[in-house]
Amino acid sequence: MYKNVHVNSEESFDLIISPNQDFKILQLTDLHLGFGPLSKNSDRQVLQAIDVLIHKASPDLIVLTGDNIYPFLPKSGTLNNMKQMKKLMHFLDGYKIPYTVVFGNHDLEVGSKGSREDLAKLLKTGTYSIFTEGKNDIYGIGNFIINLRNTNKELVSSLVMLDSNMYGKGWFFSGFDCIHKDQIDWCMAALDTLKKEKEDLKALAFFHMPLLEYKIAYEKMKLGDKSIVYNFGSIAETNDYFGISKNHCDLFERAVNSGVIKGMFCGHDHLNTISMTYKDIMLVYGMSLDFLAYKGIKKCYTQRGGTVITISPTGEFEVAPLPLGTVVSNFVRGINNGFKS
């Protein structure tokens, strides 16, 4: 565990930051590191890409939003997700920058050596890792909050990590799971308490799979709804695909009513990189670093990179894509390129 983080409880950390400087977060997602005999070339490309992005961003914290490893035998040649995670942690520890993780739907596959509980215990041992399983009486593994506090212990911002879980009872063929009601209840109760400490708190939430509202906002924007603010990026999955759950999840609605969460960051759909502001909440697809999972993705380039979140000493935040190359596509089907509402 990162030695400069204070453990408040099984679900909360305090991270002390400078009171006079911006705090910079680098979101990385969908690395799909195989660390097996079939993925050596793609793994090398991903690690090189991470190195480039870290040096470009010079972050104070790295947040990995799922599908960090890929214990899928036909692609990587191994089911040893414990070994995969150890290698990823060793690589990240080398930068001496604190990092935190949420799980995706591929960090564990059928037949994987370690369970998500095993991976969680392992993540707690990283020299620069900030991670906890979270409360054991709510759904998921890795529901916790990192509170950013200045040296006067004043709350600046809160980062909420949420497990969007994997699949239903039938595994892959049952469709994607979602963030469950008890997770949302816990999240909102915790933020209500923090809001008493900082009335204008602007919290940011990180999870793997997108919410339904990502799709709703995009479709409204295409139809000309000027209340949707286009920030950057595009939807490049085939037929404007969004990998959302069919299960009901009211996280967004609860966040709107609470007014505390002002930014949501996900991954999952590797070719989607869009950011929109909907009902005063910024919705962001992190740029992915997949070189392995999607067939033919090595020929794609507009999706590959990271996302930089800059938090000011007062808690205001800005978000910008950090492409590995020089291009961020702004193509939105049905409307002109570069559309701004």
HELIX and SHEET records of a PDB file:
HELIX    1   1 LYS A   40  ALA A   57  1                                  18    
HELIX    2   2 LEU A   73  SER A   76  1                                   4    
HELIX    3   3 ASN A   81  ASP A   93  1                                  13    
HELIX    4   4 ARG A  116  LEU A  123  1                                   8    
HELIX    5   5 LYS A  181  GLU A  197  1                                  17    
HELIX    6   6 LEU A  212  LYS A  222  1                                  11    
HELIX    7   7 THR A  238  ASP A  240  5                                   3    
HELIX    8   8 LEU A  251  SER A  258  1                                   8    
HELIX    9   9 ILE A  297  LYS A  299  5                                   3    
SHEET    1   A 9 VAL A   5  SER A   9  0                                        
SHEET    2   A 9 SER A  12  ILE A  16 -1                                        
SHEET    3   A 9 PHE A 144  ARG A 149  1                                        
SHEET    4   A 9 LEU A 155  MET A 161 -1                                        
SHEET    5   A 9 ALA A 203  PHE A 206  1                                        
SHEET    6   A 9 ILE A 261  CYS A 266  1                                        
SHEET    7   A 9 ILE A 281  TYR A 285  1                                        
SHEET    8   A 9 SER A 275  TYR A 278 -1                                        
SHEET    9   A 9 VAL A 229  PHE A 232 -1                                        
SHEET    1   B 5 TYR A  99  VAL A 102  0                                        
SHEET    2   B 5 LEU A  61  THR A  65  1                                        
SHEET    3   B 5 PHE A  23  LEU A  28  1                                        
SHEET    4   B 5 GLY A 305  ILE A 311 -1                                        
SHEET    5   B 5 PHE A 317  PRO A 323 -1                                        
SHEET    1   C 2 TYR A 167  GLY A 168  0                                        
SHEET    2   C 2 TRP A 171  PHE A 176 -1                                        
END                                                                             
